[in-house]
C-alpha cells in the first residue's frame, strides 16, 4: 500500500485583497505616497481617507484636492488600481450648504471627531447635541456618518469614554435617517447595544474593528508606546468578545484598520504626550490572519474572514469586487522594528514580535 505523501509546504489560502475604510494618509506629499504604497504591500486595495489633517478637510474643495492628490500618487505605480473613499470632517460649524457641496462633489462620507480625544482633534466636537441637525442633513443627502465615539468631556476616563457614547449613537439613529458607522470599536460592553442597533435599524448601523485591538490586550500593551492608540487597547475579555463577534459573521461588522503612522519623534517624546496611533498597514492582512486564525481551517471560516476583511465594506460602500487575490501563508514572521516612510521612521505596534502569518 502506498504511503500518503505529506506536504512540507506551510498551510496557506487565497483570499480577496482587503478593504480598509479607515486609513490615515497624513499630509499631502512624500509621506502620503509612501503610506499608500505601504498599504498596498499590506494587502488592501481600498482606503478611506481620514480628514483630520493639519488643516482639517471640512469643505468639499479641500476634500476633493486631497482625494485628487491620493489618486495622483497612486497613478503610474503598481498600486494604481487602489480605490479611495473621500471623507469630510463634520464639526459643529458644518452647514447644510457645506454638505450639499460635498454631495455634488461625490463625497458620501463624513467623520465626527471628539474634541481632543485623538490626534489633530482640536477642531473636534464638544457638544453632540449640536451635531444632531447635521446628522439629519447627512441622512437627507445620503452622506454616511462615521464617528470616533469617545465622549469629549474629560471628566470621563479613557476606559469608559467609548461606552458612554451609546446614548449619543442611539439618538443619531432614532432622530435621523443617516447611516451611522461606529469606528474602531474597543469596548465589549457595547456589543449588546450594537446588536440591538443593527436589528432595529438594518442597513443603517455598522461597526469597524481594528487589527491591533484584536491582536493585543491592555496587559500586553502596557508600557509599550508603540501600542498607544485611541481608543485604548482594552482587556482580554474585550479582545475575545470581538473575535467572537466576527465569527458570528454579521454583515455590519468589518475591518477598519485605523492604521495611523507617526514619526518616531512624535511617539517617543521626552516632554508632553506622545501621539497615539498604531501603524499596521504593511502587515495588516497578515495580522488579521494571525488574530483570526481559528477561522481559517474551514471553508466557512475563510468566508467569514473574507467577509470581515473585504466584502462587507465593499458592499456598504458600493464598491466593485476586489481587484486581486492575495495568498496568506502560515509562516512565523517577525514584525519589523521600524519602517522608513519617506523621511519618517515609523515603529509599528508589536515591533520585534512574531506573528504566525505573512502575505506571500
N, C-alpha and C positions, 0 to 999 in steps of 0.2 A: 504494500500500500504506500502510495506517495505521501511524503510528509508535506503538510501545508507550509508554504513559504511565508515567513513572517517578514513584513516590510520593515526596513530600517529607517524609512522616511518618517519624519515627525508628522503628527496629525495636523491637517490643515483643511481649510474650506474656503470656498469662493462666496463672496457677498457683494451686494451693491456698495459702491462708494458712498460714504456718509454724507449727511446734510447737517449743517451746523448753523441754525438761525440766530446764534448769539456769539458774535465774534468781534473782537476789538482790533481794528486795523490801525489805530492811533492816528498820528498826524500825516497829512499828505507829504510824501517824499520817499526816500530810500527805505526807511523803516517799514512804511506801509507795503512797499513792493516785496520786501523780504518776508514780511509776515504772511502775505498772500501765498508766496511760494512755499513757505513752511507748512501752511495749512494743507496745500495740495499734497505735500510729502506725507502728511499725517493721515491721508486717505479720505478727503472730502472734496466735493465739487460745488457746494452751496454755502455761502457765507452771508449772515445777516449783519450788516454794517452798523455798529452801535454809535449813537450820536453824541456821546459825552466826550467830545474833543475839547481842546483848549478854548477855542471859540465854538460854543455849542451849536449843533446843527438844528436850529429852531425854526428855520424858514425853508420853503421849497427850493429857493435858489441855492442856499448853502448845501442842502442835502443832494441836490442834483449835481452840483460841482464835485462834491465828494464821491458820489457814485460814478460819475464820468472818470474821475481820477483812478478809481479802482479798476474800472474796465480798461483804461489806458495802460495801467501797469501789467494787467493780465495779457493784453493783446500781444501776439507775437511770441509768447512764451509757451512752454508745454502745458501750462495751466490755462490756456486761452479759452477753454470751454467752461471755466469757472463761472457760476451764476451768483449774482449779488442781490441781496434784498436791501433796499434803502430804507432807513429809519429816520424819522423826525423826532426831536426831543419835545415832549409835551410838558409845559410848565403852567403855572397859574396865570401867566400872561398870554398864553396861546389864544388866538381869536378864531372865530368861525371862518373869516376870510383867509387866515393862515392855512387852516385845514382844507378849505376849498381849493386853494392854490396847490396844495400837496396832491389832492386828488387829480387835478388837471395834469400835474406833472408825473402821474403814475406812481406816487408814493402811497403805499397802502398800510404802512406800519408806523406806529408811534410808540415812544418809550417814556415811561414815568420813572424818574429817579427820586429817592427820598433825600432831602436836604442833608448834606454832609455825612451820609451813611456809607458812601463809597467814593471811588476815585472820581475827581473832577465833577463833584455834585454840588458845587456852591450855587448852581442855578436850579437845584432840585426843589422838590415840593415840600412846603412846610404845612400847608392847610389842605387836606384832602377833600374837605367839603367844597372848596372852590373848584376841584377837579371834576366834580360830578357833571356839571354842564358841559365841560369839554369832552368827557367820555360819551355823553349823549350825542354831541355833534359827531363824534367819531362813528358812532353807530349809524347815524343818519347818512353819513358819507361813505360808509363801508371801509373805514380805516380801523385796522386791528389795534387794540390797546395792549401793550406789553408793560408789565410793571415789575420793578425791583421792589418787592413787597417787604420792606423793613420799616417799622414806624420811625418817622423822623424825630420824634421827641426824645431827647437824650435821657429823660427820666426812665425810659425803658431800656433794660440791659440788652446787650447783644444777643444773649441766649434766647430772649423772649421776643425780640423785635419783629421777627417774621410771623410768629404765631399770632401776635396781637393785630395783624393786618387782616385776619379773616373777616371781621365785620365790614371793613372797607371794601374788600373784594365782593362780598355778598351784596353790598349796597350798589356797587357798579353794575352787577348782573341784574339786580332787581329793578333798578331805575333807568336802565338804558337797554338798547338792543345791540350794544357793541360786543364784539368778540374779545375776550379777556385772556391774556397769557400770564400765568403766574411763573415768573422766570426763576431759574436756579433754585428750586425747592430744596430745603435742607432740614426742615423740622418735621419729623414724622407725626407729631401731634396734629398736623394739618391734614393728614391723609383722609380721615373720615369726612371732613368738610369738603375736601376736593372731590371725593366720590359723589357726595350729595350735589355739589355744584354741577358736575358733569352729567348726572342723571336728570337734574331739574332743568338745566339749560344745555341740551345736546347741541353739539357743533358750535357752542359759544364759549366753552371753557377748556383751556389747555394748560398743561404744566410742562416745563422743561427741567431736565436734571443734568448736572454736570458729571463728567467722569471723575473729577477729583473728590466730589462728595460721595461718590460710590466706592472709591478706592481706599480711602483712609478715614479713620475716626479721630476724634479730638485728642485722644491719648497719643496716637501715632504722629499727630501734627504738633503736639506740644513742644515748644522750644525751637521749631524749625520755621524760620521766617519765610522760607520758600513756599510753605503751605498756608501762609497767612492770606486770607481771602475774605470777601464779604458776599453773601452771608457766611459766617464762620463755619468751618467743618465741625460737625457735632458728634454725638455719641455713637457707639457701635450699634445700639438699639435703632437709632435713626438710619444708619447705613444699611443694616439688614432689612429694615422695613421698606426702603426704597428698592432694594434688589427684588423683594417680593412683589412690590407694585409693578415693576417692569415685567416680571414673569407672568403677571395676570393679563398682559397683552392688551391694554386699553389703547384705543387709537388716539386718545387725548394726552398721552404721556410720550414724550420724545426727548431726544438728546438736544441740549443747548449748552455748548461747552463752556461759555464764558471764559475762553482761553485768552486771558489778559496778560500781555507781556509788559514787563517793566525792566528798565536797565538796572543792572546790579546795584548801581549807586543809589537808586531810589528805593531799593529793598533793604540793603544793609547800611543803615544810617546810624550816625553817632550822635545826632540830636534830632529832636522832633519825632515823628512817627513814620514808619515805613509805608510805602504804597502797597495796597493789597492787590492780589491778583495771582492766578495760577496759570502759567503758560504750559499748556498740554498739547498745543497744536501739532507738533511734529511727531507725536506718538499717540495721537488721540484715539484712533480706531484700535490700536494695539492695547491701549489702556482699557478701553471699553471691553475688549475680549477678555482681558485679564480679570476684570471685576465681574463679568457676566459669564465666566467660564462654565458654570453649572448648566447653562442653557445650550452649550454648543455641541453636545454629543448626540443630539437627536434632531431629526428634520424639523419637527415642530419648534424646538428651542431655537434653532438657527433662523427660522422665520420670525420668531419673536424678536430676536436680536436685530434682524434686518429691518423690521418694522420700527423698532425703537431708534436705531441709529440713522435711518434713511427714509423709509417710505411714509411714516406718519407725517413728517414735516413736509415732504413733497406734496402730499395730499392737501393739507390745510393751506399751503401757500400757492396751490395751483400750479406746481412746477412739473415739468416732464420727468420721466423716469431717469435714473442715474445715467450719466454719460459713459461710465465704465464700471468694470468689476475690479475688485482687489482680492488678493488671496491672503488670508490671515493664517499664520503658521505658529504652532505651539513650540516655540524655542525660547529658552531663557535669554533675556535681553536686558542689558543694563541701561537705565535711563542716563543719558549724558549728564555730566556735571554742569555743562553750560552750552548755550547756543550763541553763535555770532549772528546777530540780526542787524545788518548794516553796521552802524557804528556803536550799537548796543551790545553788551554782554548780558544775556538773559539766563538766569538759573531757574530750572523748572522745579516744581514740587517733586519730591522723590528722587532728587539728583543722587546718582550713585546706587540707587536701589535696583533690585532685579524684579522684572515682571516676566510673566510666562509666555508672552506673545509678541509677535512682530508682524508688520506688513511686509510681505515678500514681493 
